[in-house]
Amino acid sequence: MYLEKLSLLNFKNFESQTFDFEEKINCFVGKNGVGKTNVLDAIYYLSFAKSYFNPVAIQNIRHDQGFFVVEGDYTIHDRKEKVICSLKRGQKKVLKKNGKAYERFSDHIGQIPLVIISPSDRDLVIEGSETRRRFIDGVISQQDKSYLQDLIAYNRVLSQRNALLKYFAANRTFDEANLAIYDDQLINYGDKIYEKRKEFLEEFIPIFNQKYQVISEDKEQVDLVYKSQIHHDSFETLLKRGLEKDRVLQYTTIGIHKDDLNFEIGAYPIKKFGSQGQQKSYLIALKLAQFEFIKQQSGLKPILLLDDIFDKLDESRVAQIIDLVNKDEFGQIFITDTHSERTENVIQQSHKPYQIFKL
């Protein structure tokens, strides 16, 4: 699977631009602000119908323009596929595959598997648990449609339950039978999501550890620990136990929407005890493990986007990453860097066909 051609119209800083890509390695080099990362984001858009960097879709339209169009021509399993994502101001976003518009964007997730490694991944370390849950959900959802639908349903029921708790507080009333309807649905969806997260992490964590050991040359021990309120008690029991607290706070304090991942180095939080290089290595290992997991599940080599990956890494770690990428387990790779010489020196070591775009 690979992206042959990308066309941009009024997307971010691009007025009109077309790129024809090499099947293996494609590099975008240039100064900060010229749009290197925007090209990667456009490729990301074609897999997920949204930006990796800016959740406000309308802000991805070029200044003073009324719309954007991102179009990609792919070869997947020896078939030609065309994906187009477009947005007009004041209208809904449109996503089409081979000329047919999707009714639900979620049906497209996983069709073009993709993994991005970017400096903004540091949010996984420094932000709250929601960011790390989104990472888990994103990996599983690319390959498990029922998981994604359960997740959407769970969040809908959670929102309804929270609205009901607020209604009870505002009207100084309480109806346990009414609340129980939402509790039953939360438990139904929540238990399925929890089991799939647990199953996924049992498979994912060993892959992650192996990737980190290669990057760090076995110099450090790291771990990834799944934290959930329902590890030791049933969801039903915990909901009942937390009812009074929920009524006081007017939102649901118990559930899989509170799950988290602990990122550890030497049994300590990497956020506090890891250097910038160690944190970056940890995140790269996390994303390379995501790549490996998706490849195993889908039978396709995901497109890999490497945004400013060489920053804050010493030469030995860069060399280890290039050695990983050099193996045939990878498909098409897109790289951005501010230093064209550094990029060319690094990718020449890969002995793979490559192309450099100077922006």
N, C-alpha and C positions, 0 to 999 in steps of 0.2 A: 504494500500500500504506500502510495506517495502522492504529494501535491505537485502537479505538473505546472500549473499556472495560477497566479493570483491577480485579480483586477480590483482596484480600489477607486471609488468615485466619492469625493467629498467625505472621506473617512479621516477624522482627526485632522492632521496637518496636510494630508494628501488631497490635491484637487483631482487629479486623474493620473493613475500610475498602473502599469502592468509589469509583472515579474514572471519570467520563465525559469523554472527551478531545475537544479541538478537532482538526480534521484537519491544521492547520498547526503552530501554536506553543503549547506548554503550559509554564507556569512554576510552579515550587514555591519559595515564599519563606518565610522564617522564621529564627529564631535557630538557631545550631549545636546539634545534638543532637535536633532535633524529628523527624527522619526523612526529610528531603528526599532525601538520597543513597540511602536505603533504597528509596524508590519507584523511582528509576532502576535500582537493582540488581535489583528485582523484574522490571522490563521486560527487563533483560539476561538474567535467568534464563529467560525464555520463549523466547529465541533460542538459548541455549547450554546450558540445563539445569544451570547452575552459577552461583555468585556471581562477580562481577568482583573483589570486595574481600576475600572470606573463603573460602578453599578448603575449610575444614572445614564440610561441609554441615549437620551437626547443630547448629552454632552459629548457624545462621540461623533456628532455631525460637525463638519467643518464650519468654522465661524461664518455667519451671515449666509449660510446655505439652508435649503429647505429639506434636505434628505441626505442619506448616505446609502451606498450599495457596496457590498463586499461579495465577490464572486470567486469561487475556486473550482478548478478542474482537477479531478483526481483519477488515479488508476487504483482500483480496489479489486483484488482477486481477478486481475486481468480484464476487468470491466471499466469502462469510462463512466464516471459519475460527476455531475455538476451540482454544486450547492451554492445557493444565493441567499444572503441575508440582507434585508433592506429596512429602512425606517424613514418615514416622512413625519415631519413635525405635525403634531395634533392627531396622528393616526397610530394604530398598533403596528408593532414590528412584524415583518413577514419573513418566514423561513421556507425556502423551497428546495426540494431535492429532485433533480431531473424534471423540473417544470411543475411539479406537484407541491402545493403548499401544505405544510403540516397544520393540523388543527391544534395539536398539543406539542409544544417544543420538547417535552419530556420523551416523546416517541423517537426523537432524533439522537438523544444522548446515548453514546456507545457506538453509533454508526461509524464515526470517524474517531477512534481512540487517540487521545493526545495527552501528553504530560508536559507541563511547563515548570522550569526551574528559574526563579527570579529573585532579585533582592527583596521584593515585597513579601517573599515567603517568610521573612523574619517575623512577620506578624504571628506565625504559628508559635513562635517562642514567647513573644512579648505580650500578645493580646490575651483575651479571656478564652474560656473553654469553648465558646460558640465557634471560634475560628478553627479549633482542632476538630470539633465534631463535624464541621463542614468538610474538612479534609477527608475524614473517614467516609462520610456519606458520599462525597464526590467519587472516591475510588470504587466503592461498592456499586453505586448507581450506574456507572458506566457499563456494568456487566449484568446487573440484576434489576430488571424492570419492575418486578413485584416489590422489591425493596423500596424503590423510588416512589411507587404508588402508596405503599404503607406509610412512608415518611410524610408524603403530602397529606394523607388522610389524618395521621397523628397530629400534625401541626394545625390542621383545620379544627379538629376536636379540642385540642388544647386551647386554641383561641376562643372557642365557644364556651368551654368550661370557665375560663378566666372572665369572660364577659358575664357569665351567670353569677360568679362570685362577686363581681362588682355590683351587679343588679341587686343581689341579696343585701349587700352592705348599704347601698343607697336607699333601699326601701325598708330597711330594718326588718327583713323577713328571711326565712330559710325553708327550703323544701328539699329534704334529703332524697326523696324518690326521684325528683327531677335531676339532681346532681348525679345520682347513681347511674342514670342513662349514659352520661358522658364518661363516668368512671369505667363502666364496662367496655366502652369503645377504646378508651385510652389504654386499658390493660390489654385488650385484644391486639391492637396495633403495636403497643410498646413492647410486649413480650416477644413478638416476632422480630422487631428491630433489634432488640437486645441480643437475641440468640444469633442473629446474622452478624452483628458487630463482633461478638465474642468469637464466633467461628472464623470470621475474616482475620481478626488480629492474631489468632493462634497460628494461622498460615503466614501472615504478613510479617510478624516480628522477627522470625528467624531469617527471612530474606533481607530485612532491613539491617540486622546485625552483621550479616555477611558482607553487605555493601559497605557498611561503615568500616569494617576491619580492613577491607582492601584500600579504601581512601586514606585511612590513618596509618596504614602499614602495621596494623596490630598494636599501635602504641597506646590506645585508650579503650576502656570498656564502657559501652553505653547500653542503655535500656529504654524501652518504651512500655509504659505500664497503663493498662486500661482501668480507669476508675469509674465505677457506677454504683448508685445507691442500691440497686437491686442485685448486687453480687450475693448478699447474705440473707436477704428477706424477699418475700414475694412482693411484686408491685402492688397487689391488692392490699396486703397487710400495711405497707408503708403509706398508701393513700389514706387509709382509715386513720392511721396514727398521726398523719400530718393534717387532718381535716381542720382542726381548730386554728392551727397556724395559717392555713390557706384562707380561712374566713377572715382572720385579722388582717393579713397582708393583701387579700383580694386577688391573689394569683396562685397558680399551682406550683408548689415548692418541691414536689416529688415527681420523679420520672426520668425517662431516658433523655429528655431535653436538658438534663443536668450532667450527663456523662462527660468525661474528660480523659485526656491522655497526659500522663506525666512524662516529660522528656528529661532523661537522666544521663549524667556522665559520672562514672565512678560512684554510683549510688546517690549522687547529689543533683539538684535541679540544674540543668544546663543553662537556664536563664541567668542564674546567679554565679555559677562556678565555671562556666565554659567561656573560653576566649572567643573573639569574633571569628577566627579561623575554625575553631572547633564547632561553633554554632553553625557556621556555613557548611562545614563538612557533614554535620548531622542532618541538616535540611536537604542537602544534595543526596545523601544516602536514603533519606526518607522518600524522595521523589524517584530515585532510581529503583527503589523497591516497589513503588507504585507502578512504574513502567513494567517491571518484571512480572508483577502480579496480573496486570491487565493483559499482558502478552500471553501468559499462561491460560488465562480464562477465555480470551477471545480468539486466540490463534493468529492474531494480527500483531505486527510490530507497531506500536503507537508512534505517531509523529512526536519528536522530542524537540522542545523549544528551550534553548539555553540563553537566558538574558543576563548579560554582564557577569558570566559565571566565574571569570578568572580574577575578579576583584576580591581582595582580602584573603587570598589563598597563597601559600608559599609554593615554590616551584615543584616540590616533591608531591604535594597534594594534587596540583594541576596535572602532573605527569601520570599519577595514578588514575585520575578521571579520564584522561585521554586514552590510557591503556584500556580502561573499561569500555569506552566508546568505540575503540578500535576493533573490538570483537564483533563477530557477525550477528550477535544477538540484537543489535540495533538496526533500525531502518533509516528513515530520512531524519536529518538533524538540521535545525536552524540555530545559528549562533549570532549574538550581537556582541560587539566590543568597540571600545573607543580607540584601541591601538591596532592598526592594521598589520603592522609587522609582527606583533606578538601573536595575533590570531593566525597569520599565515604560517609562522614557525610552528605553532602548536598543531594545526590541522595537517601540515605536511607530514608530521610524525604518524598520522593515522593511515597513510598510504591508501586513502579512499578518494574517489573523484570528488572534487569540490568546486565551488564557485564563490567568488567574492563580489558583493555589491557595495560600492562606495557611495554613501548618501551624503 
